[in-house]
Amino acid sequence: MMNAQDIKNGTCIRLDGRLYFCIEFLHVKPGKGNTFMRTKLKDVVDGRVLERRFNIGEKLEDVRVERRDYQYLYADGDDDIFMNNETFEQITISRDLVTGADYMKEGDIVSVVSDASTETVLYAEMPVKTTLKITYTEPGLKGDTATNTLKPATVETGATVRVPLFINEGELIEVDTRDGSYVGRVKA
């Protein structure tokens, strides 16, 4: 158990039978009345954000989480197979629990967050930026760099990314895995 005033960003708590990560907190001391904590909590399962207020001294059930790096091996239907690089143990994680799964290729290292007491996987997340090769896009025309126009491009994982007109097939680009946006060109 932990006190409400101990909540920080990244703290995981169990509330109403569900797991939540604190993504924002504010210690509020009004002119009149008791001090309280105003928090934004993100549901681990469905990603919904909940705003909740806790009185100082209120007891909350904290959950100890572990974050480990795993290597992506291959897809098996709706599941993905990952390997721990230290113990070589393989685990299966449902694709909907992996953030940025559309931009994941074999050999990528992902961060897997699990409940330390029950060893259940809460979620896995790709690094914020990843480098991918473009497998198909319409050819760019010389002089098409004046406007900020984007065109669709298919990357090696099969996902579609909107890229500037001057990007051609076979080039390496950097992609933000949170929203699938183009970050920049990568020099080989």
Summary of the structure (lengths in Angstrom):
residues: 188
radius of gyration: 21.2
end to end distance: 50.9
largest distance: 66.3
contacts: 518
relative contact order: 0.13
helix: 5%
strand: 55%
